[in-house]
Amino acid sequence: MKYTLNVNGRTETVDAAPDTPMLWVLRDKLNYIGVKYGCGVDICGACTVHVDGESMRSCQIPVSEAGSKKIVTIEGLSPTGDHPLQKAWCDMDVAQCGYCQGGQIMTAAALLKRTPKPTDAEIDKTMADNLCRCGTYTRIRAAIHQAADAMAAAK
Amino acid sequence: MKNEISSVPSSTPLAAAVPATGTGSAAEFSLDRRSFLRLSAVTGGGFMLGFSFLKSGGTAFADEVGPASPGEFVPNNYIRITPDGGVTIFSTRPEIGQGIKTSLPMLIAEELDVDWKSVKVVDAKIDQTSGNPNPGAVGGSNSTPQSFNQMRQLGAGARAVLVEAAAQTWGVPAAECTTASGAVLHAASGRKLTYGGLVAKAATLTAPRNAPLKDPKDFKIVGTRISGVDNPALVTGKPLFGIDVKVPGMVYAVYEKNPVFGGGEVISANVDEVKMLPGVKDAFIVPATNGVPAGVAILAESTWSAFSARAKLKVVWNEGSRANDNWTDMKQQALALGAQAAAGDGDAFLAAAKTAEATYSFPYISHANLEPQNCTVSVKDGMVEIWSPTQNPGSAQQFASRATGINNVKVHVMRSGGGFGRRYTAETAGEAALLSQKAGVPVRIQWSREDDLHHDLYRPAGFNFLKGGVDTAGKLIAWRDMSVGFGGGGGGGRGGGAQVSPVGGGNAVFGAVAPAAGRGGGFGGGAFPAPFVPSFSSRSGGTVSSGIPTGPWRAPGDCTSAWVVQSFLDELAHLAGRDPLEFKLELLGGRQTAYSQRMTPVVKLAAEKIGWGKNLPRGQGQGLAFHTCMSGYVAHAVEVTVTKDGNLTVDRVVAAVDVGSTIVNLSGAENQVEGAIVDGISTLRFPELDIKKGRIAEDNFDQYVLAFMPDAPRKVDVHFIKSANNPTGLGEPPFPSVAPAVCNAIFAATGIRVRELPLSRTSLKWT
């Protein structure tokens, strides 16, 4: 089946089986490999993307249901890679292996859009479903606070 | 993992050219370019180029920097300097999240005396066929101790050439010249030449044999916080990992293997039906072949096509003799063996005023790298080219070579989405190579999460049957450990019992780890606490037959023995009615050994920083534990809160760490310790594997549970003690003492002693 998708502001046409999860459409067909496969069953969050501004698991979205929704991957979060979260992640040297961090940043970006100055508890609640096997949670928390501060200061 | 490193035959070429650290011979090796085997290289920029190609429809990773241009200064195969002063440093060690791709180039840049911002770090490619060496595996926290002086010497040699070039240009003695920020200075005449301006002259000179190293007090880069060199690529989703590799003509493969450990061949499979499914290019049965276990391969045009087709695959297996193995029975057998524990005690406890006995046990667990195992291989024209996210390029090379019968093998080491010892064995390289050879096209094999849990080389399970005795003065006078392990499944993990399965067998041929003598689940052989206890015995109580293959798991052996030893030691402190810190320090003070001299300050620092001895209400408690492995000495002090209904919060963790005289990258080092604390808490609390019908019962992260952010400590403090010892690694040492420190704090808070892992099996409710 052919599908016309809106990914990172571009119109893309792909040929895929209707039940193909967006995770694999993005990775294999469109080469947005920043979207990572970790579990395929909506637990780890490595495949998190934004769908119409909300963070969602791309492993749970069949291509047939993507329609014209605006899908944004970590590659499309900011044109030049300087979203305050991306900068904070680099400043605070958050990553170890780094495999989960694209998904962590996408979940955090949606949080900051809703809640520009989150508390620790709000961060924990929102980030509670993104697995980091290396255990960088304390730095992720700190980097989200730093990005929130930077965004507030820029206003 | 120290012992097995040297057993990897392919890790030798570079080691032969450059002496290891700590031998005292570092100053003698020559930086003559010919003394190094050639390295070709790939660039971060090349990755981005490859990425843009991929966006327009798929091509190989454009990863070659190509040969140096005539205008460049190439003092050795790790450094290039261009006329504009740009410095490229090549990284050769596999990056698995331990930060080595940043920390080792920092050492070169430090001695070269350039500003870090002028440095670009790129990956070296390993190609033994054309003489490019395998730089060795990363495991056993070995990279820093092996490379610390070597990297410094590389930078210092290049710096010496640039100084000489300036001195000759000016006609002054080299000894009058100094360097700073990528320039040579002559103070007497006020002259200055940048490295970029010196490259043409420098390229005509040969590096000296014994270039002087900086006094560590003059370090400007080493010891600071440097953000990981791949961070900009990581936070923007650039291709770095094995799973990101695409090469022209590549097909996506899955490989279904026997779910029963020790099982045999495929009896039948509906491959003809599977072949007809959408997107499937081929499906076929593979008999066990030269290190590749029997299986069914499905080759498809996308990962999802392969996964979908696999869901319809029906295989009848020869399940072998272990299809009825189950963990419940295996545990019962271990407990039955434990009944003999007291038989060997003799008179050991006669002098004890009080004794305590306890059984500690820990299950098999998986590594659960977040990036499931994968590998891309192209077998073409008598050559094998591998893209492997591996800790051990030699393992990938050997598996592929053995599977295909081709010795002409090239390995691109990709960034690994987590190592933890799992990626020391690269059997996916053999699987992908065999499929590529059969199919005649490049193949990326992708394990599903389920494959990753079902076909790991697991951390061994084990039981320890302990007894301890204290005298009337409350001193520890006798300790018995009898360990029972599980063996026979091949691989080479250690820690499950004194008779851990022998090397070889199964699918771990190249990554196999020889169990060190006396280091099963036991902890004799001179390790703590043996030298400090007047009557100490550690022996094997036997081995329960098991088909489960094992392998190195972050701090092999230590990752479980530290929990057993440090938990039981705490029990004995309470048995004696003593403050646990005082009891443990007294024990360490009982003999002056190299161990006690390094460990005592670490323990004291952790206790001081947590504020040991606070008067806390019931439901809150402090705990302490310490351990050494891979030459690192670590103590953890912890504060926990346990609610009456048994909910645990780890409020605070203090780590005191002695890994020698120098911390290379303070940010990376702290990150390793912080991550090990979370991993320690995670591994303590949640994961376990059940075995049913000879196979792993857990399929995914809903059943194999790991810690998420709410489980992480509220506050973590990391303190380094800089001792007069050679700098050593941090991947593993900060892990083992986390779990017992938390368990000891739980006891202080609730009176509940955790003696079975994971913690989720023990109710922490109190009244």
Interface residues (C-beta under 8 A of the other chain):
Chain A: A16 A17 D19 T20 P21 W24 R27 D28 K29 N31 Y32 I33 G34 V35 K36 Y37 G38 C39 G40 V41 I43 C44 A46 T73 I74 E75 L77 G81 L85 Q86 W89 C90 D91 D93 V94 A95 Q96 C97 G98 Y99 C100 Q101 G102 I105 I123 D124 K125 M127 A128 D129 N130 L131 C132 R133 C134 G135 T136 Y137 T138 R139 I140 R141
Chain B: F51 L54 K55 G58 I96 G97 Q98 G99 R225 I226 S227 G228 D230 N231 P232 L234 V235 T236 G237 K238 P239 L240 F241 I243 D244 K246 Y252 P278 G279 S302 T303 W304 S305 F307 S308 A368 N369 L370 E371 P372 R415 S416 G417 G418 G419 F420 Q446 S448 R449 S667 G668 N671 Q672 E674 G675 A676 I677 V678 D679 S682 N700 F701 D702 L706 A707 F708 M709 P710 A712 P713 V716
